[in-house]
Amino acid sequence: MSALAIPKAKILVIDDEQIVHESIRRILEDEGYDVDGALRVKEALSRLAEKKYDLVLTDLMMPDDSGMKAVEAIARDHPYCGVVMFTGFATVESAVQSMKLGALDYLPKPFTPEELVEVTEKALAKVFKARRDQEIEVTFADAEKALRSSLDLKEILNLICSSVVRLLKMKGSALFMYNPKDKTLSLMSSRGLSEEYLGKGALDATEDLPVLVETGQPMLVEEAQFDTRLHYPQEAKKEGVVAILSVPLKVKESVLGILRLYSAEKRSLDADETDILMKFAEQAARAVENAMAYEKVRSDIEGIKKHMPAASAETNN
């Protein structure tokens, strides 16, 4: 992962040598990072209390306090900030100890600019992944709770679309219900898409749906494939969509529909995102099934109520 992938990540350097600060700042700022420095651990902890940093690079051997204490304090008080240790007194024992306390990596002095950049990029990748995983976990839990709290079909469909956009940070989403009689998909809910794009026309399910059902996995269509894979490729491009991800909504062997996600940038799913999307689709399908069953029961009850007065009058006569 490059600095371009994590623009303006904020880094704090802790070292008692000013020349080390100047060297690290020059190297990392050339890579696009925002770099601050502290000559003492106490100063660094004060800065951390005032400003949110993504990564701390700290020397192990400090005159006022051990760098190990900095690692402990950051792990305790700033858990979403990563730490990389570096020192001129590199030993296996100190490296293992720093990692046990929460350091993400260990870089012995002297190090080259290339080594510094590589370790920084790897550490930031871990930091941002941990934050993303936590965000996904919270969003998924909130969505799951919301889906279980309602039996209103329209509300459930809207919740599915809004939740999945937040979950995977997409441009928009749309939920299509499947009609097995004519094998078409009917738009039932959406989020983040224009009325013009949504009104482009009905979708034929004869191509995509069998593949989705057979594989059971999300299917990604990128912009280069639009002309051969989409029914309305020009409309998608005009909408600013560059990738469409589809996932089936199934309950056992019954296909209820398709949930589609629209991205405004090139997008791929890693294993964790694929897993969370499939779990979400499973929960969404169950919520839709329950809401549909509730709607049917309510409709049947309303129908019975309408006939009850007439039946009572005939009995009285």
BANUFI-955251 format. One line per 4 residues: for each residue x, y, z of C-alpha. Coordinates in Angstrom, 2 decimals, padded with zeros to 5 digits. Example, Ala and Ser with C-alpha at 12.3 -4.5 7.8 and 13.67 -1.06 7.14 Angstrom:
2
012.30,-004.50,007.80 ~ 013.67,-001.06,007.14
This chain:
317
000.00,000.00,000.00 ~ 001.47,003.37,-000.96 ~ 001.13,006.80,000.57 ~ -001.25,007.61,-002.28
-003.60,004.96,-000.92 ~ -003.52,006.62,002.51 ~ -003.29,010.35,001.71 ~ -001.89,012.62,004.39
-001.57,009.95,007.05 ~ -000.38,011.66,010.25 ~ 002.87,010.41,011.76 ~ 004.59,011.37,015.03
008.32,010.75,015.42 ~ 009.82,010.39,018.91 ~ 013.61,010.68,019.05 ~ 016.05,012.77,021.13
018.24,013.55,018.11 ~ 017.12,016.50,015.98 ~ 019.01,015.23,012.95 ~ 016.95,012.02,013.04
013.74,014.10,013.01 ~ 014.92,016.14,010.03 ~ 015.95,013.05,008.09 ~ 012.73,011.11,008.75
010.55,014.16,008.08 ~ 012.22,014.79,004.72 ~ 011.85,011.16,003.63 ~ 008.24,010.70,004.71
006.97,014.11,003.62 ~ 008.30,013.33,000.13 ~ 006.00,010.28,000.27 ~ 002.99,012.47,001.07
002.76,012.02,004.83 ~ 002.09,014.66,007.48 ~ 004.99,014.39,009.97 ~ 005.41,015.92,013.44
008.22,015.38,015.92 ~ 008.85,015.18,019.67 ~ 012.24,015.06,021.43 ~ 010.86,013.49,024.63
008.25,010.85,025.42 ~ 006.36,013.25,027.70 ~ 006.13,015.81,024.88 ~ 004.97,013.10,022.49
002.19,011.95,024.83 ~ 001.00,015.56,025.14 ~ 000.86,015.84,021.35 ~ -001.08,012.58,021.13
-003.63,013.95,023.59 ~ -004.16,017.01,021.37 ~ -004.00,015.53,017.87 ~ -005.00,012.24,016.29
-002.07,010.41,014.74 ~ -002.12,007.29,012.60 ~ 001.38,006.07,013.41 ~ 004.15,006.74,015.93
007.79,006.03,015.12 ~ 009.71,005.97,018.38 ~ 013.26,005.28,019.48 ~ 013.60,002.53,022.05
016.34,004.30,024.04 ~ 015.23,007.76,025.27 ~ 017.02,009.88,027.93 ~ 013.91,010.85,029.89
012.00,007.60,029.58 ~ 012.05,004.29,027.80 ~ 010.43,004.03,024.40 ~ 008.77,000.91,025.75
006.66,003.10,028.05 ~ 005.58,005.11,025.04 ~ 004.39,001.90,023.38 ~ 002.46,000.92,026.51
000.84,004.36,026.85 ~ -000.17,004.49,023.18 ~ -001.62,000.96,023.25 ~ -003.61,001.87,026.37
-004.80,005.39,025.53 ~ -004.66,005.52,021.71 ~ -005.48,001.99,020.51 ~ -006.09,003.01,016.89
-002.62,004.53,016.54 ~ 000.11,002.16,015.40 ~ 003.67,002.10,016.71 ~ 006.99,001.20,015.08
010.12,000.95,017.24 ~ 013.61,001.83,016.04 ~ 016.92,001.89,017.87 ~ 020.64,001.60,017.53
020.65,-001.06,020.25 ~ 018.80,-003.75,018.33 ~ 018.41,-007.07,020.09 ~ 016.03,-009.96,019.64
014.80,-009.52,023.22 ~ 013.88,-005.86,022.85 ~ 012.19,-006.51,019.50 ~ 010.05,-009.31,020.96
009.20,-007.21,024.02 ~ 008.11,-004.20,021.97 ~ 005.92,-006.39,019.77 ~ 004.30,-007.96,022.83
003.49,-004.47,024.14 ~ 001.76,-003.56,020.89 ~ 004.38,-002.35,018.42 ~ 003.54,-003.27,014.82
007.11,-003.54,013.62 ~ 010.74,-003.06,014.56 ~ 013.38,-001.16,012.58 ~ 017.02,-001.20,013.73
019.27,001.82,013.13 ~ 020.84,002.71,010.83 ~ 018.12,002.27,008.22 ~ 017.87,003.34,004.61
015.12,005.63,003.26 ~ 013.69,002.64,001.40 ~ 013.54,000.57,004.59 ~ 011.83,003.42,006.48
009.22,003.90,003.77 ~ 008.53,000.17,003.49 ~ 008.06,-000.31,007.24 ~ 005.90,002.82,007.46
003.64,001.69,004.61 ~ 003.21,-001.80,006.07 ~ 002.44,-000.44,009.53 ~ -000.10,002.05,008.20
-001.75,-000.69,006.15 ~ -002.24,-002.66,009.39 ~ -003.56,000.40,011.23 ~ -006.10,001.30,008.57
-007.19,-002.30,008.15 ~ -007.81,-002.61,011.89 ~ -009.86,000.58,011.86 ~ -011.79,-000.60,008.83
-012.49,-003.99,010.39 ~ -013.79,-002.30,013.54 ~ -015.97,000.04,011.50 ~ -017.40,-002.87,009.50
-018.09,-004.82,012.68 ~ -020.00,-001.93,014.27 ~ -021.93,-001.09,011.09 ~ -022.84,-004.74,010.55
-024.04,-005.12,014.14 ~ -026.18,-001.97,013.81 ~ -027.63,-003.14,010.50 ~ -028.36,-006.61,011.85
-030.13,-005.14,014.87 ~ -032.18,-002.80,012.68 ~ -033.22,-005.60,010.31 ~ -034.43,-007.71,013.21
-036.41,-004.86,014.75 ~ -038.94,-004.40,011.94 ~ -041.46,-006.45,009.95 ~ -042.48,-003.63,007.63
-041.40,-004.72,004.14 ~ -040.75,-001.24,002.75 ~ -038.76,-000.25,005.82 ~ -036.71,-003.46,005.63
-035.88,-002.92,001.95 ~ -034.78,000.68,002.62 ~ -032.69,-000.44,005.60 ~ -030.91,-003.03,003.48
-029.95,-000.48,000.82 ~ -028.80,002.20,003.24 ~ -026.91,-000.22,005.48 ~ -024.94,-001.92,002.71
-023.80,001.45,001.32 ~ -022.39,002.40,004.73 ~ -020.98,-001.08,005.25 ~ -018.86,-001.15,002.09
-018.59,002.61,001.39 ~ -020.23,002.47,-002.03 ~ -021.76,005.19,-004.20 ~ -025.18,003.58,-004.08
-027.24,000.42,-003.95 ~ -030.43,-001.05,-005.37 ~ -032.54,-004.03,-004.37 ~ -034.40,-005.97,-007.05
-037.04,-008.60,-006.28 ~ -037.19,-011.59,-008.58 ~ -040.35,-012.61,-010.43 ~ -039.96,-016.30,-011.40
-042.96,-016.18,-013.78 ~ -041.45,-013.78,-016.31 ~ -037.87,-014.02,-014.99 ~ -037.48,-010.30,-014.43
-036.10,-008.18,-011.62 ~ -038.23,-005.33,-010.26 ~ -036.63,-002.41,-008.44 ~ -037.99,-002.20,-004.90
-035.58,000.14,-003.10 ~ -032.39,002.13,-003.70 ~ -029.91,004.52,-002.16 ~ -027.54,007.08,-003.72
-028.69,006.70,-007.34 ~ -030.44,009.28,-009.56 ~ -034.08,008.94,-010.62 ~ -032.94,009.06,-014.24
-030.69,006.06,-013.78 ~ -033.23,004.14,-011.75 ~ -035.86,004.67,-014.46 ~ -033.75,003.27,-017.29
-035.92,000.14,-017.67 ~ -036.63,-003.41,-016.47 ~ -033.82,-005.90,-015.99 ~ -033.69,-009.39,-017.45
-032.58,-011.96,-014.89 ~ -031.88,-014.79,-017.32 ~ -028.12,-014.08,-017.54 ~ -026.81,-012.88,-014.18
-029.14,-014.62,-011.76 ~ -028.26,-018.25,-012.66 ~ -024.54,-017.45,-012.27 ~ -025.10,-015.74,-008.92
-027.23,-018.62,-007.65 ~ -024.82,-021.27,-008.88 ~ -021.65,-019.72,-007.43 ~ -023.32,-018.19,-004.40
-020.66,-015.48,-004.51 ~ -020.73,-011.75,-005.33 ~ -020.28,-010.97,-009.01 ~ -018.27,-007.90,-010.03
-018.71,-006.14,-013.37 ~ -016.11,-003.45,-014.10 ~ -016.38,-000.53,-016.50 ~ -014.37,-002.27,-019.23
-017.05,-005.02,-019.24 ~ -020.11,-002.74,-019.26 ~ -020.75,-002.92,-023.01 ~ -020.90,-006.73,-023.00
-022.28,-007.41,-019.52 ~ -024.86,-004.69,-018.83 ~ -028.24,-003.98,-020.39 ~ -027.70,-000.23,-020.00
-023.93,000.43,-020.20 ~ -024.09,004.06,-021.31 ~ -026.54,004.94,-018.55 ~ -024.19,003.44,-015.97
-021.24,005.46,-017.29 ~ -023.32,008.64,-017.31 ~ -024.26,007.96,-013.69 ~ -020.56,007.91,-012.80
-020.53,004.20,-012.01 ~ -017.30,002.32,-012.75 ~ -018.07,-000.98,-011.03 ~ -021.23,-002.92,-010.12
-021.25,-005.67,-007.53 ~ -024.21,-008.07,-007.38 ~ -025.07,-010.56,-004.66 ~ -028.11,-012.89,-004.56
-030.67,-012.76,-001.77 ~ -031.47,-016.39,-001.01 ~ -033.28,-018.29,001.71 ~ -032.23,-021.93,001.37
-032.90,-022.67,-002.30 ~ -035.43,-019.88,-002.80 ~ -034.15,-016.80,-004.65 ~ -035.83,-013.60,-003.50
-033.84,-011.13,-005.56 ~ -030.54,-009.39,-006.14 ~ -028.78,-006.71,-004.14 ~ -026.59,-004.50,-006.32
-023.85,-002.15,-005.17 ~ -022.56,000.68,-007.34 ~ -019.06,002.12,-007.00 ~ -017.76,005.43,-008.36
-014.18,004.10,-008.30 ~ -012.40,000.87,-009.16 ~ -013.25,-001.59,-006.48 ~ -012.46,-005.13,-005.41
-013.46,-007.06,-002.30 ~ -010.91,-008.67,-000.04 ~ -011.72,-011.91,001.77 ~ -012.99,-010.11,004.88
-015.29,-007.83,002.91 ~ -016.63,-010.74,000.87 ~ -017.37,-012.65,004.06 ~ -019.17,-009.72,005.69
-021.17,-009.03,002.50 ~ -022.34,-012.65,002.29 ~ -023.35,-012.62,005.95 ~ -025.22,-009.37,005.42
-026.99,-010.74,002.32 ~ -028.07,-013.80,004.32 ~ -029.48,-011.63,007.12 ~ -031.15,-009.34,004.57
-032.81,-012.27,002.77 ~ -034.21,-013.62,006.04 ~ -035.51,-010.19,007.01 ~ -037.23,-009.82,003.62
-038.75,-013.31,003.88 ~ -040.11,-012.57,007.37 ~ -041.51,-009.22,006.27 ~ -043.17,-010.79,003.21
-044.74,-013.50,005.38 ~ -046.00,-010.83,007.78 ~ -047.43,-008.81,004.88 ~ -049.28,-011.88,003.60
-050.75,-012.70,007.01 ~ -051.82,-009.09,007.49 ~ -053.39,-009.03,004.02 ~ -055.26,-012.28,004.72
-056.57,-010.89,008.01 ~ -057.75,-007.69,006.30 ~ -059.55,-009.79,003.68 ~ -061.32,-011.80,006.38
-062.36,-008.62,008.17 ~ -063.92,-007.22,005.00 ~ -066.16,-010.27,004.62 ~ -067.10,-010.52,008.27
-069.92,-007.86,008.22 ~ -071.61,-009.48,005.23 ~ -071.36,-012.92,006.80 ~ -072.84,-011.61,010.08
-075.76,-009.98,008.27 ~ -076.62,-013.20,006.43 ~ -076.54,-015.11,009.70 ~ -078.88,-012.64,011.41
-081.35,-012.81,008.52
